[in-house]
Amino acid sequence: MHDAAFAADPHQVYDRLRAHGPAGPVELAPGVDATLVVGHEMALRVLQNSTLFARDARRWKALNEGAIGLDSPVLPMMAYRPNCLFTDGAVHLRLRKAVTDSLARLNVTRIRRDVEPIADYLIDQFSERGRADLLNDYAKLLPLLLFNKLFGCPADIGDTLTSAMSAIFDGKDALRANEELTACLMELIALKRRRPGDDVTSWLIQHPAGLTDEELKDQLVMLMGAGVEPERNLIGNALLLLLSPDTSGRDSGLLVEEAIDDVLWNETPIANYATHFPVQDVDLGGVVAEANTPVVISFAAANSDPALAEARRKHSKGAHLAWGAGPHACPAKDPAQVIAVTAIEKILNALPDLTLAVPEKELAWRPGPFHRALVALPVVFSPTPATRMVSALQNRTGSAAAEQPLPSVPASAASAGRQEPARKKGFWSSFLDIFRV
C-alpha cells in the first residue's frame, strides 16, 4: 500500500482483498504488516467495539520487539501519542471531552469569517499569474493558516507552526520539524496561560479537564494533524471533481456540497486509518488478526462495499465512513465541511473560468497508505488583479489604510511550502501584516 501502483488505483487492492473476505493482510510500508478491514459491516464492528479493539499503540508487538525501525515512514501516523486518537477508556473520555467542548464553541459564522480573508489572501498571491497549483498554493495552505487563527497564534509562532507542519506532511526532515513544532506549541501554551484569548488553545487550557502542558501540546498536534491533511484532500479532490471535463461538474450544475459528498464517498480524503490493536486473537471473517497487531480500517473500501450500492447511489450521508464511527468518530465533521465549502466557493467565484492545465489522466496521486491525495492540481484562468484583500479591508473597516500596497509571499514558497530564511516573513506573519483579525 506504499507504492505508486496503489496510489494510482487503490481499489484494485481493496477488490482483491474483498474477494476473500471482509479483511486481509497488507504491507503499509516496507516491513510494516497489518490487517486491512475492507467490509463496511466489519469496519463498524471494529470501530464500535473498544473493549476488544484498543487504540493504544503502545500495544504494538512488532514495534515493541524492535522489528520496525524508528525511521519507518508510517510511525508519525501510527505511534502512540497521549491524545484522543491513541487512548482508551477514561483517559480517552477526559481528553475527548476537552476537545469536543472546545470545538463546540466554533460556529458556522465564525468559521466562515475566519476562512474568507485567508482565502482572499492566498488567491491574491497567484491571481495575476493566470496559473496556479490549487493543491499546494491553496488547498494545502488554507487549513494551515486557519489553524493559526483558531489557535490564536502570534506571527512568529504561526510562521514556525506552518513551516513545521508542512515539513512533517511532506516528509522533509521530519525529526527537526517535530522538534520545532513541539517548541512553538509549548511557547504558545505558555503565552495563552499568561494572556488567554478567544481561541481554541485558551479554551483547552480553561477546560475543567485540567490538561497539563504536555497534554495540551498533544491535543493541538492531533487537531492539526486530523484537520490539515484531510481538509487539504477534501478541498483538492472536490475541486478536481468540479473541474473535471469527465464529470462536467460545474457545467452540469453540481453544487459544491454535492461535490464534497461525492468525494467523501468515492475519493475519501483519509482512505485508510483508525489503527486498532486487538487485545486478543480475533477472527475477522476468516482472517485471524493476532493480539497487539495493527488492524487498519479502510474507510474508502468500506464506502465502496457492494452492500452499500444503493446508499452510495443516493449519496446517503449517514452511511459512509469518511468521518469514522464509534467512540473515536471525527468530532469536527461539521466545521470541516463548512471550511471546505467556503474555500471552494471563494475560489470558484474569484476565478470563474478555472480550467485544468493538464488532462485529468496526467494528474498524479501521492503515494502513501493512509491518504487519497493529489500531488498537484495545476490550473489556468484569466489573470485578475490581486485586490481581494484590499476589498475585504474596505468592506470591514472603510479605512484609508486599506488602500496601502499589500505585501506578498514569494511564489516559489507558495508552490513548495518550504520554510523561508529567517529574514523573510512567513505566510502567517505576512497575512497578519495585512489583516489583523
N, C-alpha and C positions, 0 to 999 in steps of 0.2 A: 504493500500500500504506500510505498515511498518513492516509486519511480515515475517516469514521465508517462508510461503507458496507463498507469492507474489514474494519474491526473487528467489525461485526455479522455478516458472513458471508465469512470469508476463503476458504472453499473454492470460492466462485464464481470467484475469481481463479485458484486452483490448477487447477480443472477446465478453465477456458478455455485456460490455457497448456498443460495436458496434452493437450488435443485436437490440438495442433500439434506435440507432441514432448516430450522429457524436460526441456526448459529453454526459457525465453523471457524477453523484455525486460520490466522493471518499473521503476517510479519509487519509490524508497524514501522520498524526501522531495522537496519542490519543488527541481527542478534536479539531483537525485542519481539517476542512472541506474545500473542493474545488470542482471545476468543471474541469474534465479532458477531453480535446479535443482529440479524437482518430481518427477522419476522416481527411484525407490528405487535402481535399478542405477546410474544416472548419478551419484547422490549419493555412493554408495560409491566410484565411480571417482575422483571429485574428492577426497573425504576421505582416500583411501588413497594418492594419488599426490602426495607432497610435492615431487617433482622438477619436475613440470610446473605444479603449483598451489601457489604460495607464500602464506604468511600475513602477510608483512611489508607493512604498509600504506604504508610509505614508497615503494612502487612505484606507488601510486595516481596515475595520469596526470592525471585531471581536477583532483584536489586540488593536485598539484604545479604545474599550469598556472594556478591561481587561478580555475578555473571553479566551484569550490564555496566558498561563504563560510565563514569560520571560525566563524560563528554557526549553522551548519546543525545542526538538532536531532539528526542521526544521527552527528555526529562523535564524541561521547563513546563511542559503541559501536564505531566503525569506525576512528578514527585510531590511528596507531601508539603503542604503549607498550612499553617493554622488559620485557615479561613473557611468560609461557608462551603466551598466545594469539596474540601478534603476532611471534613469532620462528621461525626455521627452523634446521635443521641442528644443528651442535654447540652453538650458543648455546641453542637450544630444549631440547636434551637436558640441558644443565647446569642450567638453571632448573627444568625439569620434575622432574628427579630430586630437587632440593631440596624442591620442593613435595610430590611424592608420598611421599617418605620421611618428611616431617613429618606429613602426613595419616595415614600408616600407623600412627602412634603413638596415634591415637584408636581406641578400641574401642567396641563397642556399649554396654557397661555405662557407660562414662564419658559417652557422648553422651546416653543416657537420664537419667543422673544430673544432667547439666547442663541438659537441656531441661525436666525436670519442674518444678523450682522456678520457672523463668521462666514456664512455662505457668500455674502456680498464681497467681503474682503478677499476670499480665495478666488472668486470669479474675476475680480479686478486684476489679479496677478497674471492672468493669461488671456483676458478677453480681447485685447488689442492684437494679439498674435494671430488669431484666426485658427488656432490649432491648440490642442491640449491632450494630456493623458488624464482622462477623468478619474482613473483609479488613483494614481499617485499624486496628481495635482489637486484632487478634490475629495474623493470618497475616503481616502486614507487620512488626510489631514483634518477634515472637518470634525470627526469624533475626537481626535486627539486634542484639538483646540477647545472643543466643547467641554471635555472633562477638566481642562484647566479652569474654565469658567465655573463649572459645577463644584469643583473642589476649592474654589476661591484662591487660586494661585497668584501670587505677585509675579512680576515679569521674569526675574531671574530663575525662580523655582519652576515656573511654567516652561521656560525655554529648555531647561535641563530635563524636565519630565517628558516633553515632546520628543527631544532627540534620543533620550534613553529608551523610551518605549518603541520608537521607530527602529532603533538598532536591534532591540530584542526580537521584534516581529520579523525583521529582515535577516536575523541570524548573523549580524555583524558585531563581532567582539562582544558576545552576549555577557560574558563574565564581568567585563569592565562596565558595560551598560547597566547590569543589575546592581553593581556597587553604586553607581551614580544615582540610579533610581531609588535605592534604599536611602541614600544620604539625603536626597532632596525631599523625599516624603517625610523623613524624620524631622527635617528642618521645617517643613510645612506644618506638621503636627505641633511642634513646639511653638510656632508662631500663632496658631489658632488657639492653643491653650492660653496664650497671653492675651490675644485680641481676637475673640470669636467673631464670626460674621454670619451672613445669611447664605450658608453654603453647606454642602454635604459633609465636608470634613468637620466643621463645627458641630453639626447635628450628631454625627457619630460620637464625637467627644462628649457631648452633653447627654447622650442617651443613658438611661438608668442601668444599662448592662455594665457600665463602668469599664470599658475596654482599656487595656494597657496600651502604651505607645506601640509596642510590637504588634499587638492585635489590630490596632488601628491601621498601621502600615500595611499589614497583610490584607485587610479588607479593602483598602484603597487600591492595592495592586490587583486584587481579584476583580474589583469593579471595572478597572481599566482594561484588564485582560479579557473579561467577559463582555465588555461593551465595545471596545475599539475594533478588534478583528471581526466579530460578527457584523457590526454596523457597517464597516467598510465593505464587506462582501455583500451585505443586503443591498446597500446603495448601488454598488458596482454591478451586481447581477441584475438588479431591476432596471438600471439604465440600459444595459445591454439588451434586455428583452424589449424595452420601449424603442430602442434604436434599430433593432434587428429588421432587415428587409424581409427575412423569412417569416416573421410573425406580423410584420406591418403594425407594430404595437400602437404608435400614436395615430397612424393613418386609419386604423380600424376602430378608433375611439376607445382603446384600452385605457382605463383610468389608472392613475399611479397606485392607488390602493389595490386594484386588481393585479397589477404587475407585482406588487410586493407579495400578495397571497400566492401568486403563481411561483415566485422564487422560493417561498417558504416550503412549498410542496415539492418542487421539481429541481431546484438548484440550491438546496438547503445550505445556508452560509457556513454553519458549523455542521459538517456532514456526519462526523464520527467522533464521539467523545463520551462524557459521563462514565469514566472508568470506575468500575466496581471490582471489589475483591471478595469472592465468596468465602465465608467463614468455614465452609466445609466443602468437600467434593459435591458437585451438583450436576445433575443431568439436564442439559438444555436441549431437549428434543432429539436425543440421540448422540449428542456430543457432550462428553464429560469435561466440565471446567474444574480443574483441581483447586483446592483451597489455596487462597492467597496468590492466585494468578490473575492477571488483568482480564476483565470482561468489559469490552467496549461496546457501547450502543451505537449502531448505525442509524441515526435519525433519517438520513437520506434513503437507505434501503427500506426502513420501516415505512416511510412515506410512499415508496413505490411498490409495496407489498400488493400482489394481485387481489388480496382480500379487501383492499380499500379502493378498488377500482371506481366504484360509484361515488364514494366520498371525494375521491381525487377529482373526478369529472366535475363535481359540483363545487370544488374548492371549499369544502366544508371546514371552517376554521377550527372546529373542536376536535377534529380527527388527526391532523398531522402532529408530528412530534418535534417540530423545529424548535419549540421552546422547552422541550423536555416534558417530564411528568413526575408526579410523586413529590416527596419532601424537598428535593433539590431542583424543582422546576424553576425556570428563569423568573426572578421576581420583578423584572423590568421590561416585560414584553410590550406593555402599552407605551411607555416612554420611548422604547426603541423604535416602534413603528411611527410615532409622531416625528421623531428625528429624521427617519428615512423619508417619510412623505414630504416633510418641509424642505429637506435638502434637495430632493429630486424636483419638486415643484419650482424651487428657486432657480435652478439652472436651466430647466426647460423653458421657463418664462423669460429668463435673461437672454438665452441664446436659442431662439425658436427654430433655427434651421440646422441644429446639430445633426451631423451625419457621421457614421463610422468612417474612419480614414483608410481602413483596410477591409477586405472581405472578411465576413464573420468567421469563416473557416480558418483564417490565418491567425486568429486570436489564440493565445496560449493560456493554459490553466497552470497555476503554480503548484508544483509537486508538494506533497505532504499528506499524511494520513488523516488529518483532522478537518481540514477546511475544504470548501469549494470556492476557490478564489482565482480570479483572473490575474495574470502577470501585469497586464496593462490594458487600457481601454482608450486607444487613440481616436480622436475625433477631429473634424474640421467644421468651421462655421464662418459666417460673415463677421469680420472683426468689428468690435463695438468699443466705444470709449470706456476707459476704466474710471467711471464716475459713480459707481453704485454706493460706495461708502460716503461720498460727499452728499448724495441724495438722502441717505439714511440719516446722516447727521443733521441735515437741514430739516428733515421731517420731524426729528426728535427735539432739536434744540432751537432751530431758527437762528443759530449763531453765525456771526460772520466768520468765526473760526473754521466753520465747515468749508469755507472757500479755499483754505490753505492746501497746497500740494500734499499729496499722500505719499508717505514712504512706502517702498515696495521691497519684497524679498527677491533675491536673485532667482531667475527661472531655473538655474541648474539645481539649486537647493530644493525648489518645489518639486522638480521631477524626481530627484534621487532621495529626498527625505533625509539627507545627511546632516550631521551636526556641523554648523559653520564655525570658523575660527572665532575665538573669544571676542575679537574686536568688532565682529559683525553681529547685528541683532538677530535673534531667532524669530520664529513665527509669532509666538505669543507676545513678546515684548513689542514687536512691530505692530501687532494688532492693537495692543493697549495704547501705543503712541497715538493711534488714530481715534480709537473709540473706547474710552474707559467706561465700561458698564459694570 
